[in-house]
Amino acid sequence: MAGRRNKRHAEIDITPLIDVLFMLIIFFVLTASFVQGKLDVQLPSGEGSSADMQGAVIVTVAADRKIFWNGREVTKEELKKLAAAANGREMLVAGDEKVPYGEVATLLSLLRKEGVTSAGLMLSGEGAQ
């Protein structure tokens, strides 16, 4: 019996480590998706009433006059189809302050022709002086 030793095997439970790793992966994936959808638009300043934006469709006109539907770039033809299918949802138009007034007015007119009855303009909320 002297030649035979009791060997103890130390086991490490890595289940908590795997749980933490998965949580970190989920955190970074969600963070990356939120940052990716952000558009850099300088809204004009002004005063107005605060609207409930939950469930509203945001139509953005960027400084380079590209049009975005909830963060996804669309053409005017696609915008017409999406607006017609919106079924009375509230629309918020976010036009960059460098975009001429005529571009935003044309966009609002296009939305109205497609049956949109509730459309508002997004402002930065700093207040006009």
Summary of the structure (lengths in Angstrom):
residues: 129
radius of gyration: 26.0
end to end distance: 94.7
largest distance: 96.3
contacts: 286
relative contact order: 0.18
helix: 34%
strand: 15%
